[in-house]
Amino acid sequence: MTINTSSCKLQKRNRYDYINSVVAAHLRNEPAPSILPQEELFVPDKIAA
């Protein structure tokens, strides 16, 4: 639990929202959300030829 909340703090994510989503997923028999940093998808603009 401490590692999860520390990871959220380092990522500037709301720790309580993450724990809430973990518990909600457990109650729905779904996999827990990832604690890994969420990378933004980078889609480069078309390169002018």
Sequence and secondary structure as in RCSB ss.txt:
>XXXX:A:sequence
MTINTSSCKLQKRNRYDYINSVVAAHLRNEPAPSILPQEELFVPDKIAA
>XXXX:A:secstr
 HHHHHHHHHTT  HHHHHHHHHHHHHTT      S             
